[in-house]
């Protein structure tokens, strides 16, 4: 297996790749449900820091694509049916009071592109004496866009947003697309990146 494949396997996972490793002890899990106070604090952060956050992440993403030095350790996934990126949220200069603020902001920008959240979940687990918090959202185009006679519009495909918080915090976005004749070709992933970080 090539070095690049090893990196992709470690960052984005592979079915069955966790065999033989210790399973985490789940302390709490369930559907993501923000309190009114949390949402108020998020809105205040968004007003003060969202534009700086978007600019910083976009700049680091561009640097990473041009093999220039960047702090956020961007890694890109590019296959025929899945595209994505992951970066180190812990290395941001822009203040992010709560890691989920970044996740929430990107989710909102995807919803603005005719998407809905179909599933959300969080887990807090303990593994090897470390707390591990994970939150993820699954977003799809509305059901109404898949009614009638194919081919259907899949836009950017199905999108999963994920935040993993341990020693450092990683944020990951993955878009998976359909390649059969029931769907129109997807909008290029690069357009999704431009939309999220513009």
RODO-2510 file (C-alpha; in nm, 4 decimals, decimal comma):
residues 198
     n   res          X          Y          Z
     1     x     0,0000     0,0000     0,0000
     2     x     0,1372     0,3419    -0,0959
     3     x     0,2123     0,6157     0,1571
     4     x    -0,0807     0,8232     0,0234
     5     x    -0,3206     0,5302     0,0671
     6     x    -0,1958     0,4782     0,4218
     7     x    -0,2646     0,8447     0,5042
     8     x    -0,6140     0,8292     0,3515
     9     x    -0,6878     0,5050     0,5393
    10     x    -0,5819     0,6570     0,8721
    11     x    -0,7727     0,9817     0,8233
    12     x    -1,0874     0,8722     0,6449
    13     x    -1,1113     0,5107     0,7606
    14     x    -1,1781     0,1895     0,5793
    15     x    -1,4435    -0,0739     0,6517
    16     x    -1,3018    -0,3308     0,8916
    17     x    -0,9938    -0,1225     0,9705
    18     x    -1,0717    -0,1138     1,3447
    19     x    -1,0388    -0,4900     1,3926
    20     x    -0,7989    -0,5785     1,6700
    21     x    -0,8070    -0,2359     1,8362
    22     x    -0,9681    -0,1695     2,1728
    23     x    -1,3257    -0,0470     2,1553
    24     x    -1,4037     0,2849     2,3269
    25     x    -1,6252     0,2921     2,6362
    26     x    -1,9300     0,5071     2,5497
    27     x    -2,0118     0,7562     2,8271
    28     x    -2,2924     0,9416     2,6493
    29     x    -2,4522     0,9511     2,3057
    30     x    -2,7634     1,0681     2,1269
    31     x    -2,9077     1,3214     1,8856
    32     x    -2,7421     1,6647     1,8828
    33     x    -2,9677     1,9108     2,0624
    34     x    -2,8285     2,2583     2,1395
    35     x    -2,9771     2,4571     2,4262
    36     x    -3,1104     2,8119     2,3782
    37     x    -2,8098     2,9458     2,5716
    38     x    -2,5645     2,7507     2,3536
    39     x    -2,7303     2,8805     2,0363
    40     x    -2,7274     3,2390     2,1697
    41     x    -2,3544     3,2099     2,2438
    42     x    -2,2969     3,0594     1,8991
    43     x    -2,4801     3,3493     1,7304
    44     x    -2,2622     3,5984     1,9220
    45     x    -1,9463     3,4116     1,8138
    46     x    -2,0695     3,3962     1,4542
    47     x    -2,1290     3,7724     1,4480
    48     x    -1,7770     3,8463     1,5789
    49     x    -1,5639     3,5699     1,4256
    50     x    -1,7357     3,3789     1,1414
    51     x    -1,5824     3,5840     0,8597
    52     x    -1,2316     3,5492     1,0100
    53     x    -1,2836     3,1748     1,0517
    54     x    -1,3969     3,1308     0,6902
    55     x    -1,1088     3,3413     0,5570
    56     x    -0,8463     3,1545     0,7623
    57     x    -0,9716     2,8088     0,6651
    58     x    -1,0050     2,9066     0,2965
    59     x    -0,6510     3,0477     0,2924
    60     x    -0,5073     2,7305     0,4486
    61     x    -0,7095     2,5118     0,2092
    62     x    -0,5709     2,7007    -0,0909
    63     x    -0,2152     2,6758     0,0440
    64     x    -0,2525     2,3021     0,0984
    65     x    -0,3730     2,2481    -0,2591
    66     x    -0,0662     2,4332    -0,3875
    67     x     0,1730     2,2392    -0,1582
    68     x     0,2537     2,5545     0,0381
    69     x     0,3047     2,5672     0,4139
    70     x    -0,0169     2,5875     0,6144
    71     x    -0,1016     2,5341     0,9814
    72     x    -0,4264     2,3378     0,9656
    73     x    -0,2790     2,0128     0,8254
    74     x    -0,5333     1,9800     0,5447
    75     x    -0,5776     1,6362     0,3906
    76     x    -0,7889     1,5887     0,0774
    77     x    -0,9873     1,2853    -0,0399
    78     x    -1,0515     1,2529    -0,4131
    79     x    -1,2085     0,9396    -0,5639
    80     x    -1,4667     0,8768    -0,8352
    81     x    -1,7609     0,8668    -0,5889
    82     x    -1,6289     1,0443    -0,2764
    83     x    -1,4500     1,3708    -0,2140
    84     x    -1,3629     1,5461     0,1060
    85     x    -1,1186     1,7197     0,3309
    86     x    -1,0059     1,7148     0,6903
    87     x    -0,8203     1,9799     0,8861
    88     x    -0,6922     2,0440     1,2373
    89     x    -0,9346     2,2832     1,4039
    90     x    -0,7045     2,3067     1,7091
    91     x    -0,4435     2,4982     1,5063
    92     x    -0,6723     2,7910     1,4183
    93     x    -0,5695     3,1449     1,5085
    94     x    -0,9322     3,2587     1,4968
    95     x    -1,0886     3,2074     1,8408
    96     x    -1,3450     2,9271     1,8451
    97     x    -1,4907     2,9130     2,1964
    98     x    -1,6538     2,5750     2,1342
    99     x    -1,5350     2,3345     1,8643
   100     x    -1,8906     2,2681     1,7502
   101     x    -1,9250     2,6339     1,6422
   102     x    -1,7129     2,5528     1,3360
   103     x    -1,9234     2,2460     1,2599
   104     x    -2,2454     2,4457     1,2981
   105     x    -2,1252     2,7264     1,0717
   106     x    -2,0270     2,4920     0,7890
   107     x    -2,3556     2,3023     0,8309
   108     x    -2,5520     2,6271     0,7920
   109     x    -2,3646     2,7121     0,4723
   110     x    -2,4476     2,3702     0,3258
   111     x    -2,8152     2,4067     0,4232
   112     x    -2,8145     2,7327     0,2245
   113     x    -2,7381     2,5165    -0,0817
   114     x    -3,0780     2,3377    -0,0708
   115     x    -2,9783     2,0687     0,1812
   116     x    -3,1492     1,9351     0,4910
   117     x    -3,0070     1,7573     0,7955
   118     x    -3,1388     1,4008     0,7915
   119     x    -2,9391     1,2744     1,0893
   120     x    -2,7290     1,4155     1,3720
   121     x    -2,5495     1,2347     1,6504
   122     x    -2,2868     1,2796     1,9181
   123     x    -2,0844     1,0389     2,1296
   124     x    -1,8596     1,0981     2,4278
   125     x    -1,6355     0,8025     2,4947
   126     x    -1,3273     0,7050     2,6911
   127     x    -1,0446     0,5153     2,5290
   128     x    -0,6993     0,4554     2,6722
   129     x    -0,7708     0,7074     2,9525
   130     x    -0,8645     0,9860     2,7104
   131     x    -1,2016     1,1485     2,6522
   132     x    -1,3103     1,1467     2,2903
   133     x    -1,6018     1,3599     2,1717
   134     x    -1,7456     1,3129     1,8267
   135     x    -2,0316     1,4968     1,6553
   136     x    -2,1612     1,4433     1,3049
   137     x    -2,4343     1,5599     1,0712
   138     x    -2,5616     1,3829     0,7620
   139     x    -2,7117     1,6133     0,4991
   140     x    -2,9036     1,5293     0,1820
   141     x    -3,1086     1,7106    -0,0772
   142     x    -3,4792     1,7318     0,0189
   143     x    -3,6928     1,4245    -0,0553
   144     x    -3,9039     1,6313    -0,2975
   145     x    -3,6021     1,6536    -0,5288
   146     x    -3,6127     1,2735    -0,5675
   147     x    -3,9808     1,2373    -0,6623
   148     x    -4,0943     1,1747    -1,0170
   149     x    -3,9088     1,0370    -1,3146
   150     x    -3,5291     1,0021    -1,2976
   151     x    -3,2697     1,1301    -1,3463
   152     x    -3,2758     1,3228    -1,0177
   153     x    -3,0642     1,6204    -0,9192
   154     x    -2,8090     1,5154    -0,6546
   155     x    -2,6362     1,8557    -0,6306
   156     x    -2,3041     1,7856    -0,4511
   157     x    -2,4157     1,4377    -0,3339
   158     x    -2,4752     1,3272     0,0242
   159     x    -2,2649     1,5179     0,2754
   160     x    -2,1307     1,4075     0,6111
   161     x    -1,9813     1,6631     0,8496
   162     x    -1,7833     1,5297     1,1418
   163     x    -1,5890     1,6722     1,4338
   164     x    -1,3526     1,4534     1,6385
   165     x    -1,2202     1,5997     1,9614
   166     x    -0,9340     1,4338     2,1521
   167     x    -0,5789     1,5693     2,1981
   168     x    -0,6500     1,7808     1,8898
   169     x    -0,9766     1,8539     1,7141
   170     x    -1,0282     1,7517     1,3527
   171     x    -1,3129     1,8629     1,1319
   172     x    -1,3996     1,6494     0,8315
   173     x    -1,6386     1,6931     0,5384
   174     x    -1,7101     1,4086     0,2971
   175     x    -1,9395     1,4234    -0,0076
   176     x    -2,0442     1,0924    -0,1646
   177     x    -2,2137     1,0855    -0,5032
   178     x    -2,4215     0,8495    -0,7154
   179     x    -2,2846     0,7392    -1,0503
   180     x    -2,5877     0,5485    -1,1854
   181     x    -2,8302     0,6763    -1,4479
   182     x    -3,0990     0,7572    -1,1885
   183     x    -2,9050     1,0737    -1,1045
   184     x    -2,7684     1,3667    -1,2980
   185     x    -2,3923     1,4162    -1,2636
   186     x    -2,3034     1,5948    -0,9390
   187     x    -2,1906     1,9544    -0,9172
   188     x    -1,8095     1,9480    -0,8882
   189     x    -1,6771     1,9179    -0,5336
   190     x    -1,4588     2,2257    -0,5894
   191     x    -1,7797     2,4293    -0,6202
   192     x    -1,8945     2,3022    -0,2802
   193     x    -1,5621     2,4055    -0,1255
   194     x    -1,5928     2,7504    -0,2857
   195     x    -1,9504     2,7811    -0,1598
   196     x    -1,8656     2,6819     0,1985
   197     x    -1,5597     2,9068     0,2221
   198     x    -1,6727     3,2197     0,0370
***
